[in-house]
Amino acid sequence: MDFQDVTRDLTQQNSYWLEKRFEEMMYKNPHYKNLSAANRQLILDLIKKYKEKLRRGLKPSLLTIKNDKYHLYQNRIKLGLTPTDLEQINDLLDSFLK
């Protein structure tokens, strides 16, 4: 299970099932076990942000994705993000473009 599985059919999911799918991915995939609780909440907030845009029929643009990546990179120390965490969050953001 990967971020693409969590973001699949994002417009059809309610918040409960989105969180359930996200927690299932964190439980089943050892690749994401390094994320702290604060980082998991940050990722879940990003998913919910894009979910609302997708529900309104707005596909996220490359510029929006790049702005979010830049914001995360600028605040990486304050947020406590490691380079591995940043890579994983970038993979998530890239999954919205597909």
C-alpha positions as CSV (number, residue, x, y, z in Angstrom):
1,M,0.0,0.0,0.0
2,D,1.3,3.4,-1.0
3,F,0.2,7.1,-1.2
4,Q,-1.4,6.4,-4.6
5,D,-3.6,3.9,-2.9
6,V,-4.7,6.4,-0.3
7,T,-5.3,9.2,-2.8
8,R,-7.2,6.9,-5.3
9,D,-10.8,7.9,-5.6
10,L,-10.2,10.8,-3.3
11,T,-13.4,12.6,-4.3
12,Q,-15.5,9.6,-3.4
13,Q,-14.2,9.2,0.1
14,N,-15.4,10.8,3.2
15,S,-13.0,12.0,5.9
16,Y,-13.5,8.8,8.0
17,W,-12.5,6.4,5.3
18,L,-9.6,8.7,4.2
19,E,-8.1,8.6,7.6
20,K,-8.8,4.9,7.9
21,R,-7.0,4.2,4.6
22,F,-4.1,6.5,5.7
23,E,-3.7,4.7,9.0
24,E,-3.8,1.3,7.2
25,M,-1.0,2.5,4.9
26,M,1.1,3.6,7.9
27,Y,0.4,0.2,9.6
28,K,1.1,-2.0,6.6
29,N,4.0,-0.2,4.8
30,P,7.2,-0.2,6.9
31,H,8.6,2.5,4.6
32,Y,6.5,5.1,6.4
33,K,7.1,4.0,10.0
34,N,9.7,6.8,10.4
35,L,7.1,9.5,10.3
36,S,6.3,11.1,13.6
37,A,2.7,11.8,14.7
38,A,3.1,15.5,13.9
39,N,4.4,14.6,10.4
40,R,1.5,12.2,9.9
41,Q,-1.0,14.9,10.8
42,L,0.8,17.3,8.3
43,I,0.4,14.8,5.6
44,L,-3.2,14.1,6.4
45,D,-3.9,17.9,6.3
46,L,-2.3,18.1,2.9
47,I,-4.5,15.2,1.6
48,K,-7.6,16.9,3.0
49,K,-6.7,20.2,1.4
50,Y,-6.3,18.6,-2.0
51,K,-9.4,16.5,-1.5
52,E,-11.5,19.6,-1.1
53,K,-10.1,21.1,-4.3
54,L,-10.7,17.8,-6.2
55,R,-14.3,17.7,-4.9
56,R,-15.0,21.1,-6.4
57,G,-13.6,19.8,-9.7
58,L,-10.3,21.7,-9.5
59,K,-7.2,19.6,-10.5
60,P,-4.2,20.8,-8.6
61,S,-1.8,22.6,-10.8
62,L,2.0,22.1,-10.9
63,L,2.5,25.6,-9.5
64,T,0.3,24.8,-6.4
65,I,2.2,21.6,-5.8
66,K,5.6,23.4,-6.2
67,N,4.4,26.1,-3.8
68,D,3.5,23.5,-1.1
69,K,6.9,21.7,-1.6
70,Y,8.7,25.1,-1.3
71,H,6.8,26.0,1.8
72,L,7.6,22.6,3.4
73,Y,11.3,22.9,2.4
74,Q,11.5,26.4,3.9
75,N,10.0,25.3,7.2
76,R,11.6,21.8,7.4
77,I,13.6,22.6,10.5
78,K,10.7,24.2,12.3
79,L,8.4,21.3,11.4
80,G,11.1,18.7,12.2
81,L,11.2,17.1,8.8
82,T,14.1,14.9,7.9
83,P,15.3,14.5,4.2
84,T,13.5,11.2,4.1
85,D,10.3,12.8,5.4
86,L,10.5,15.5,2.7
87,E,11.0,12.8,0.0
88,Q,7.9,10.9,1.2
89,I,5.8,14.1,1.3
90,N,7.0,15.1,-2.2
91,D,5.9,11.6,-3.4
92,L,2.5,12.3,-2.0
93,L,2.3,15.7,-3.6
94,D,3.4,14.2,-6.9
95,S,0.7,11.6,-6.7
96,F,-2.0,14.3,-6.9
97,L,-0.7,15.2,-10.4
98,K,-1.4,11.7,-11.8
